[in-house]
Structure formats: structure tokens, C-alpha cells
């Protein structure tokens, strides 16, 4: 991904030493904790023109926090730099609207011993800090026998090109 896309996701309910803070978390609107008008306003962000998308997401996320709905994170998936954004690590998965992560679903295609060897490479955010480790997992996944590989919201692809290593940034300023 060369430019960032933005999503709002729910923070983990349980805090642990190695939370998964990547892209494959419950998306905003999937819980009933936010009033429907706010959910609809958040869903309308999908239609914002690209030149206004970052500021629109930042403004909406701040509105959520100001109204007490602070259990959500605003993430930038892809290249994002600046003091307002905290780099969490690299996720591996689909660069589609699904935000499907290999890390959260590796039980479906890796043996338990292999999973343990990958888990020790994850940082405290449950993501890779080392880009080469993330690329290695992507290669393992692409060579795996995952029966769902190739499925996306727009249909099936025999040789999908939508898998990638995705840098994850969290917006951290509410001022």
C-alpha cells in the first residue's frame, strides 16, 4: 500500500502483554454501543473524497471520543507519517475492505508449533516490528493450503494480488 486508508476499530476488551492491535478487529458499527445516527455518520465516511478522507476520519473519531465513545481506535493502513500517528507494527493480510489478517487467522493454516515460532516475533501490539519477518509470514501464507485464500468481497480470485504487508498506525491526538 502506498497511500493510507483509514478505519475505525474497537479496542481489545482484555488488555494483555501482547494485544493484537492490527487491522482485523471489530469495525466501528458492529456493536450496539453507539447510537444509530452516529453509526450512519461513520459509515458515510466511506464516501468521502480522497483529498478529505484523513481529516474527515480524524474529525469523526474526535467526535466519538468527545461523546464518551473512546473505546475505538482510528487506524491508518499504509504509509502514514507525522507526530499525530503512532506506528504499531506490520500486519499481514488482505489489502481489501475486509482488513483480514493472517496473524489473527493463522490457526486456520499453521500447525501449533509453527504458530509459537511466529508469536515470539510479534511486538507488544501483536504485530511485527521487523518488516522482513512480516514478509516471511506473507510468503508462508501464500504457500499455505488455506482453503479460503482467494476469497474477497468482490468474488473469488485464483491468484489474488490483494495480500500484502501493511504498516499500521494509530491516531493518538484528540486536540
C-alpha positions in Angstrom: 0.0 0.0 0.0 1.5 3.3 -1.0 -1.1 5.6 0.5 -3.0 5.2 3.7 -6.6 4.2 4.1 -8.4 4.7 7.3 -10.6 2.6 9.5 -12.1 2.8 13.0 -11.9 -0.4 15.0 -12.8 -1.4 18.5 -10.1 -1.6 21.1 -9.4 -5.1 22.7 -11.7 -5.7 25.7 -9.0 -7.6 27.6 -5.6 -6.0 28.0 -2.7 -8.3 27.9 1.1 -8.2 27.4 0.6 -8.9 23.7 -2.7 -7.4 22.4 -3.5 -7.7 18.7 -3.9 -4.1 17.7 -3.9 -4.6 14.0 -6.5 -4.1 11.3 -8.6 -7.2 11.8 -10.6 -6.1 14.8 -14.3 -5.4 15.2 -15.1 -2.5 12.9 -16.9 0.6 14.1 -20.7 0.0 13.8 -20.5 -3.7 14.6 -21.5 -3.2 18.2 -24.7 -1.6 19.6 -22.8 0.7 22.0 -23.0 3.8 19.7 -26.3 5.4 18.7 -27.5 4.7 15.2 -27.2 8.3 13.9 -23.5 8.3 14.8 -23.0 4.9 13.2 -24.6 6.2 10.0 -22.4 9.2 10.1 -19.4 7.0 10.5 -20.5 4.8 7.6 -20.8 7.9 5.4 -17.0 8.3 5.7 -16.6 5.6 3.1 -17.9 8.1 0.5 -15.7 11.0 1.4 -13.4 12.2 -1.5 -9.8 11.1 -1.1 -8.4 14.6 -0.5 -10.6 15.0 2.6 -10.6 11.4 3.9 -7.9 11.7 6.6 -9.3 14.9 8.1 -12.8 13.5 8.0 -11.9 10.4 9.8 -9.9 12.4 12.4 -12.8 14.8 13.0 -15.3 12.0 13.3 -13.0 9.9 15.7 -12.6 13.0 17.9 -16.4 13.5 17.9 -16.8 9.9 19.1 -14.2 10.4 21.9 -15.8 13.7 22.9 -19.2 12.0 23.3 -17.6 9.3 25.5 -17.2 6.5 22.9 -13.5 6.3 23.5 -13.2 2.5 23.1 -12.3 2.8 19.4 -9.0 3.3 17.6 -8.5 5.3 14.4 -6.0 3.4 12.2 -4.2 4.3 9.1 -3.3 1.3 7.0 -0.3 2.0 4.8 2.1 4.9 4.6 1.4 7.5 7.3 3.9 9.7 9.0 3.7 12.5 11.4 3.6 13.3 15.1 -0.2 12.5 15.4 0.3 8.9 14.3 2.0 6.1 16.3 3.5 3.2 14.4 2.1 0.0 15.9 3.8 -2.5 13.6 3.3 -4.5 10.4 0.2 -6.7 9.8 0.0 -9.2 7.1 -3.2 -9.8 5.1 -5.7 -8.6 2.6 -5.4 -5.0 1.4 -9.2 -5.0 0.8 -12.2 -3.6 2.7 -12.2 -6.8 4.8 -9.0 -6.0 6.6 -8.5 -9.7 7.0 -5.3 -10.5 8.9 -3.1 -13.6 8.6 -2.0 -13.0 12.2 -5.5 -13.3 13.6 -6.3 -16.3 11.5 -3.1 -18.4 11.4 -4.8 -21.2 13.4 -6.6 -22.0 10.1 -3.5 -22.8 8.1 -0.5 -23.2 10.5 0.4 -26.0 12.9 0.5 -25.0 16.7 4.3 -25.3 16.8 4.7 -23.0 13.8 2.4 -20.5 15.4 4.6 -20.4 18.5 7.6 -19.7 16.4 5.8 -16.7 14.8 4.3 -15.4 18.0 7.8 -14.8 19.5 8.5 -12.3 16.6 5.4 -10.2 17.4 5.8 -6.9 19.4 3.6 -5.9 22.4 0.9 -4.8 19.8 0.7 -8.3 18.4 2.3 -7.1 15.1 5.7 -7.4 13.5 8.3 -4.7 14.1 10.7 -6.2 11.6 9.5 -5.8 8.0 11.5 -8.9 6.9 9.6 -11.1 9.5 6.3 -9.8 8.2 7.3 -10.5 4.6 8.4 -14.0 5.6 5.0 -14.7 7.1 3.3 -13.4 3.9 5.4 -15.9 1.9 4.5 -18.7 4.2 0.8 -17.8 3.9 0.9 -17.6 0.1 2.4 -21.1 0.0 0.0 -22.5 2.5 -3.1 -24.6 1.9 -5.7 -22.1 3.2 -8.9 -23.1 1.5 -10.2 -19.6 1.8 -7.3 -17.9 0.1 -8.6 -16.0 -2.9 -12.0 -15.1 -1.5 -12.8 -11.4 -1.2 -16.0 -9.3 -1.1 -16.0 -8.9 -4.8 -15.6 -12.7 -5.6 -13.0 -15.4 -6.0 -9.6 -14.9 -7.4 -7.4 -17.8 -8.4 -4.2 -15.9 -8.0 -5.1 -13.0 -5.7 -2.8 -10.0 -5.6 -4.5 -8.4 -2.6 -2.3 -9.9 0.1 0.5 -7.7 1.4 2.4 -6.5 4.4 0.6 -3.5 5.8 2.0 -0.9 8.1 -0.4 0.0 10.9 -0.6 3.5 12.5 -2.9 4.6 15.3 -4.0 8.2 15.6 -3.1 9.4 19.1 -4.1 13.0 19.3 -7.5 14.3 20.3 -6.7 18.0 20.4 
